[in-house]
Amino acid sequence: MSTAIDKANQAVEALEKVMNKQYYPHFHLAPLAGWMNDPNGLIYFNGQYHVFYQHHPYDENWGPMHWGHAVSDDLVTWHRLPIAIAPDQEFDKSGCFSGSAVNNHGELCLVYTGHLWLAGQGNDEQIRQVQCLASSKDGIHFEKQGIVLTPKNGIMHFRDPKVWQQDGKWWMVVGQRTLNDVGQVLLYCSDDLKNWIFDHVVVSDIDPDVYMLECPDFFPLGDKWILMFSPQGMKAAGYQYRNLFQSGYIVGNWQPGQQFSMVKPFQEMDFGHDFYAPQSFLAADGRRIVFAWMDMWQSSMPSKKDKWAGAFTLPRELILDQDNKVRNRPIKELKALRQESKSFGEIMLSSELKPTNIQSISCELNVEFDLKESDAERFGLQLAATEDGKQATLLYVDLQSERIILDRSLSGLELTGYRSVPLPKTDKLTLHIFVDASSVEVFVNDDLYSLTSRIYPQLPAKRVINLFAENGKAKVTKLESWQLQPIYA
């Protein structure tokens, strides 16, 4: 008899045969076919990195959630494994929602949310969510152990457990929506992963409009504790919170037996259009690494016509600076993907479009501008551009507003809008940029800011990098580029 996992694996393989890969990433994790959202169960286990993800293998839309699975020896090259868990029990039959992975005495254990629609598929007015456990001896095949934690009576939204071990005990944070629509993160404690005791409410009422805190993560960084999560309901304010939902963090102090005390309130983590549900894990050498879902709910996803949707950001290292700001930058291992390189010396731009002939379907760029020698109203790069610049994703400095802008109004299919960050008060501005088949990731002055956005150029079109300046001059002191090789083994 074929199991739910067998059927799901067959479905995703059949779907891959009819997929169009025109927008499929070369160096970002994405589903074999079908739908992918939140990163789950990120862990270094028995000498390998495991990544799981929310996955609907039957078509390109969100549906009853499975856990997709991939592994890597080095965080660079990835190998796909069979689907790890499928919604096939009474307690999770509407979906195996997000969660985390831990090493329990050599067993790989997944703690996840079992989701139930009580009034028909997609009706969020009546749902039940519980925390569940599954375990594996080989890291590939998982056996479900059932429900380990239920919410208080009447609570429907109670999900996304993140578990870790500390001082001989297991700890878990979970997101909750209260009966009066307040988003909270709750902390629990256990000796055995099965019996959990409530510890305290870590945060609540972070904003009057926020009704749910999704995908919480709680970890030490530097000398502080970081509570990272994705609030739902925050209203846009000027340049901030422009996406449907946000992702960010609160910095504070905590140790077992104490309440969490906030040092710095909520801050956004990435400033592009497509960054949600970030989850962290420890690399073999102790670095704190994060992946996020490189998409946003209710955003346009033209790849759905090609039978797939969803990808992860690049893996990034997290660093806490002296101002208690969590910075993120691409991990150093990604340099192993670099192939053909090009470098340019100093370039003076005036009111013109300057082609570089750098191919930008799968590339990495390092650009340095001399801000003291630049006075153009705006200057920067056209990414994934046609040679005439009629179609491009614009990344530029606006000297009048003193901001760096990532503008998708010419990026192709169904996309509009821009995102921006303040222009740093430095003489030199460096932009570290990764352009994939349908995404752009920008890192400003190493790790001061990141901006992550999906793009869907109208195809067929040659895609290159152009430089430009408008109404004045701009000085490029350095431009390096690399073509990047694919990540799948």
ABEGO torsion letter per residue (X at the ends): XBBAAAAAAAAAAAAAAABBAAABBAABBBBABEBBBBBBGBBBBGGBBBBBBBBBAABABBBBBBBBBBBBAAGABBBBBBBABBBABAAAAAEBBBBBBBBBGGBBBBBBBBBBBAAEBGBAABBBBBBBBBBBAAGABBBBAEBABBBBBGBABBBGBBBBBBGGBBBBBBBBBBAAGBBBBBBBBBAAGABBBBABBABBGABAABABBBGBBBBBBEABBBBBBBBBGBBBBEABGABABBBBBBBBBBBBGBBBBBABBBBBABABABBBGBBBBBBAAGBBBBBBBBBBBGBBBAAAAAGBBEBBBBBBBBBBBAAGBBBBBBBAAAAAABBBBBBBBBBBBBBBBBBAGBBBABBBBBBBBBAAABABABBEBBBGBBAAGABBBBBBBBAAAGBBBBBAAAAEBGBBEBBBBBBBBBABBBBBBBBBAABBBBBBGGAABBBBBBBBBBOBBBBBBBBBBBGEBBBBABBBBBBBBBABX
